[in-house]
Each structure stands twice: as C-alpha cells, then as structure tokens.
C-alpha cells in the first residue's frame, strides 16, 4: 500500500505541479504507454517501482542492474530509434556528445571523457564535489554520484525546456550551497535571480501569492517523506528585519513551509501581518531559440555539415554553474575565486561567438559552456581540430619523425582537441605569438 501511495502521489503531483502553467511531459512509447512504460504499480523490481522490461528490453539482462539510468538507457542506448546518448547510431553525437559505455569511465587513447555517470545506482542528490564547485576545498576532485536524473527530469518539466533539463540540476544558487545567513543575504541583496514578491494573509498562519509568483510551485521529486511539503527553490520571508528561509540555514531554523502544489506558505506561528515581503529564486530554464547548419571537415578531408546546431537561451552558463559555479565568470581579472587556499582565475565564458565555429552559442551572440564542451562526453570521432576537421584516427609526424595520433592529455568533454580549443578563437588576436612552422607541433592544432 505504501508503494501504491507513492506512485499515485507522483502521478497526481505531476498533474498538479504544473497547474496554471504550461508544461512538457515525457512522451509515450510506441505502445502508447506513459507512466507504465517505466513503472509498475504493484510489482516494481526496485524501490522506485521500475519495470524490469522497458521498451521491450530486459533492463537487468542488458545492463546488469535496474536503476534510473539503465531504465533511460533501455530506450536511449542506440539500439532503437530513440535519441542515442552512447554514440551508437550517431544521431545525437555532435549535439550533446556521448557516453561510451565500452570505454567507461575514460580512455585517453581514444580521447574519451564524459560526465562521471554511475549507472549502477539511483542518483538524485546534490553534487558537492566537482571541478569548479564553489564548495570544493580541493581542485578536480570528481565524484561518481551522477545519474541521468541528476540533470534531466524524466517525467517532464516546463514547456519548451530543452531535453527535459531540470530547472536547477543541483539545488544550489549559482553553484553555492548557502551555509550561513551572510551567504544568503549576499545573494538576496545583490543577485537578480532573487525576485521580490508580496505574500497576502488568507487565513491563520496562511499566506499566498501563487498567481504572480509561479516559481513557488515547481517540479519536485518526492524521495521518501511523501507528505512533506518541499519546494526545490528556496523561499525567503522577511521577519523581524531578517530573512528566514523555508530550509534550515546554518543556525537559523525555518518557521514555515511552502506547498509546491498551491504555492501557499504556512507558518508554524501566525505572523498576523496582512502582508509579508518574500523573495523567491527563479529556476534556470534552458531552451533552444533557433538552430543553424554548421560546416566542418570530415576525417577524410571532405566538407561536412552538422545539422541543427543549437542556439540556446542565454542562461546555459548559469545552469552548468549549478555544479561548476567558479567557472561561470565574465572577467578573468575581475572575478578571481578561491580553491584549496589559492586564488585562481578562469576564462570569460561570455565572450562573443559566431556560427562559423560550428558549435552551439547563446541567443545574444555570446559563447556558453556548450560552445567548447559536450554535455555528455567527447571522443576522437567527434572532436575537431582548429581547422574544424574531425580528429578521428588521423596522425601527424612528431619531432622524431614518428607518425602519432592526436592525443589530448585532458579531453575534459571538449569539442576541440588540445590547444585547438584556444586557437579556434585566438588565432586572430595572437597569431604573431604562435610558431606556426615549428616541426614538432601538429599543424592542425594551431591553424
């Protein structure tokens, strides 16, 4: 009965959460099934009530385990006609990259690297350790606690959001998990993503403003405590001249909760005031505003076209910054950050971009994280050199005259191999500094 309650709650929740606002739901499978393509009400093989057979495939036999990620792979591993994320069938590789399950987690001889998905477990928890994470005391300390549902909302999300990306994948504010009142106060006072609203008293201890503050009602995924009201994005209410949050922050205990279905705010002790000032945090909605056909050169040296290169809304960097917040900067000089006790600087990720680079860009003509990196992972057969030619298995003569393959010491999900990721933009501004005729340097890296 408890499992039945869970699944029914989720079904009703999905319908109600988006009440009053447009939503996009995961489409049915070829047999017209929606919820029951992945779940079984009474005979699920895991605590998430997953089916063992999804899309006609035995998930346990195919992947050795039934988790949120392997249920996704049952449709999206390239064996069927759905979008492939593994590189099989190649129908999505140049867009989002790939998870090469045969080379997992990395293979430098193939220039393969990918986000550290662990398909053996269900992962929905925040990532507190990642390159550029604002809470990470040591650099480059990756952890393998990502699953498909860490970034994607498998049931659906707001209408128009690309690839069912979660509105905020890490439950953080620009990559920072706020631990103290001072942390939160700085965000509330200075950051534009904190929107001020007025809450109106509608009953004893009850306040609401759902009509003009739809972010109070947002997608949630219940995990255990089904009857607990939980809003993914923090809500702050000013009380006694200080901000109080609906989540416990440091020593500041919360005294209210927010109903994600109605947007109603319920206080443990009735403030009594007719109105209250509150601030809510807008979720990051990544959408595609347009596409274009990008021109590259294939491995054999012939012109090729990347169809439907995406132009995104301008907030992709903030979305990625939910985990890699220190890398989301506009000035390498003016925005230093601290990691491991060191003061560090990063590249401006908002520089001008152009369709001639044949990679994604922002709608305002600037770069975003996806201009230089694949979202899923990279490999030689989708990496480009500075001439925009596929690297593949091509070789070049090293300084000893040996023919060697292009090997990137740190593939890092990059679209361009090695220093090509720099030269593709900086050749025009720095070409007098490059030794273009150095015999030991691969020409394709610097042209």
Secondary structure, 3 states (H helix, E strand, C coil): CHHHHHHHHHHHHHHHHCCCCCEEECCCCCCCCCHHHCECCCCCCCCCCECCEECCEEHHHHHCCCCHHHHHHHHHCCCCCCCCCCCCCCCCHHHHECCCCCCCCEEHHHCEEECCECCCCCCCCCCCCCCCCCCCCCCCCCCCCECHHHHECCCEEECCEHHHECCCCCCCECCECCCCHHHHHHHHHHCCCEEEEEEEEEECCEEECCCCCHHHCCCCCCCCCCCCCCCCCCEEEEECCEEEECCCECCECCCEEECCCCCCEEECCCCCCCEEEEEEECCCCCEEEEEEEEEEECCCCCEEEEEEEEEECCCHHHHHCCCCHHHCCCCCCCCCEEECCEEECCCCCCCECCHHHCCCEECCCECCHHHHECCCEECCCCCECCCCEECCCCEEECCCCCEEECCCCCCCCECECCCHHHHHHHHHHHHHHCCCCCCCCCHHHHC
